[in-house]
Amino acid sequence: MAQKTIMLACSAGMSTSLLVSKMQAAAKAAGVDYKIFATAASDVPNQLTSAEKPDVLMLGPQIAYMKNDMQKQADSAGIPMDIINMQDYGMMNGASVLNAAEKLLKDK
Protein backbone atom coordinates (compact mmCIF):
# COMPACT_ATOMS: atom_id res chain seq x y z
CA MET A 1 0.00 0.00 0.00
CA ALA A 2 1.31 3.42 -0.92
CA GLN A 3 2.32 5.69 1.92
CA LYS A 4 -0.37 8.24 2.77
CA THR A 5 0.50 11.90 3.24
CA ILE A 6 -1.10 14.12 5.87
CA MET A 7 -0.59 17.87 5.50
CA LEU A 8 -1.19 20.28 8.37
CA ALA A 9 -1.58 23.96 7.58
CA CYS A 10 -1.36 26.96 9.90
CA SER A 11 -0.53 30.64 9.56
CA ALA A 12 3.20 30.14 9.09
CA GLY A 13 3.70 26.38 9.42
CA MET A 14 5.63 26.83 12.65
CA SER A 15 3.14 26.10 15.41
CA THR A 16 1.98 22.90 13.74
CA SER A 17 5.51 21.51 13.43
CA LEU A 18 5.46 20.36 17.08
CA LEU A 19 2.12 18.68 16.42
CA VAL A 20 3.67 16.93 13.39
CA SER A 21 6.32 15.36 15.67
CA LYS A 22 3.63 14.23 18.10
CA MET A 23 1.59 12.72 15.24
CA GLN A 24 4.67 10.95 13.84
CA ALA A 25 5.36 9.47 17.27
CA ALA A 26 1.72 8.32 17.55
CA ALA A 27 1.85 6.79 14.05
CA LYS A 28 5.09 4.98 14.86
CA ALA A 29 3.60 3.65 18.12
CA ALA A 30 0.58 2.41 16.15
CA GLY A 31 2.85 0.77 13.59
CA VAL A 32 1.63 2.88 10.66
CA ASP A 33 3.78 4.81 8.24
CA TYR A 34 2.57 8.24 7.15
CA LYS A 35 4.33 11.18 5.65
CA ILE A 36 3.21 14.04 7.92
CA PHE A 37 4.31 17.62 7.39
CA ALA A 38 3.31 21.19 8.20
CA THR A 39 3.13 24.11 5.81
CA ALA A 40 2.02 27.72 5.77
CA ALA A 41 -1.56 28.44 4.68
CA SER A 42 -0.17 30.47 1.79
CA ASP A 43 1.59 27.36 0.44
CA VAL A 44 -1.51 25.12 0.48
CA PRO A 45 -2.56 25.88 -3.16
CA ASN A 46 0.95 24.87 -4.37
CA GLN A 47 0.87 21.67 -2.33
CA LEU A 48 -2.62 20.71 -3.54
CA THR A 49 -1.60 21.00 -7.17
CA SER A 50 1.83 19.39 -6.84
CA ALA A 51 2.60 15.94 -8.21
CA GLU A 52 2.98 14.64 -4.67
CA LYS A 53 -0.17 16.22 -3.28
CA PRO A 54 -1.28 15.14 0.21
CA ASP A 55 -4.05 12.62 0.86
CA VAL A 56 -5.52 14.71 3.71
CA LEU A 57 -5.42 18.39 4.66
CA MET A 58 -5.86 19.42 8.30
CA LEU A 59 -6.15 23.13 9.16
CA GLY A 60 -4.89 24.57 12.43
CA PRO A 61 -7.68 26.19 14.47
CA GLN A 62 -6.03 29.60 14.10
CA ILE A 63 -6.83 29.58 10.36
CA ALA A 64 -10.34 28.15 10.72
CA TYR A 65 -11.61 31.40 9.16
CA MET A 66 -10.05 30.22 5.86
CA LYS A 67 -12.09 27.03 5.85
CA ASN A 68 -14.45 27.88 2.97
CA ASP A 69 -11.66 28.92 0.63
CA MET A 70 -9.48 25.95 1.61
CA GLN A 71 -12.45 23.57 1.27
CA LYS A 72 -13.00 24.67 -2.34
CA GLN A 73 -9.33 24.08 -3.14
CA ALA A 74 -9.28 20.72 -1.36
CA ASP A 75 -12.50 19.63 -3.11
CA SER A 76 -11.14 20.54 -6.53
CA ALA A 77 -8.00 18.50 -5.72
CA GLY A 78 -10.16 15.62 -4.44
CA ILE A 79 -8.64 15.78 -0.97
CA PRO A 80 -10.62 15.50 2.30
CA MET A 81 -10.09 18.40 4.68
CA ASP A 82 -11.02 19.28 8.24
CA ILE A 83 -10.08 21.68 10.99
CA ILE A 84 -7.95 20.28 13.82
CA ASN A 85 -9.92 20.09 17.06
CA MET A 86 -9.03 23.15 19.15
CA GLN A 87 -8.55 21.16 22.37
CA ASP A 88 -6.37 18.50 20.66
CA TYR A 89 -4.34 21.28 19.08
CA GLY A 90 -3.90 23.14 22.35
CA MET A 91 -2.80 19.98 24.14
CA MET A 92 -0.69 18.88 21.15
CA ASN A 93 -2.53 15.55 21.19
CA GLY A 94 -0.85 13.92 18.21
CA ALA A 95 -2.70 10.60 18.58
CA SER A 96 -6.12 12.26 18.52
CA VAL A 97 -5.29 14.45 15.50
CA LEU A 98 -3.85 11.40 13.75
CA ASN A 99 -7.12 9.53 14.41
CA ALA A 100 -9.09 12.43 12.90
CA ALA A 101 -6.87 12.37 9.80
CA GLU A 102 -7.25 8.58 9.49
CA LYS A 103 -11.03 8.93 9.70
CA LEU A 104 -10.90 11.41 6.80
CA LEU A 105 -8.80 8.93 4.82
CA LYS A 106 -11.30 6.12 5.43
CA ASP A 107 -14.33 8.28 4.56
CA LYS A 108 -12.68 9.55 1.36
Beta strands, then each sheet from edge to edge (+ up, - down):
strand 1: 4-10
strand 2: 34-40
strand 3: 56-59
strand 4: 81-83
sheet 1: 2+ 1+ 3+ 4+
end
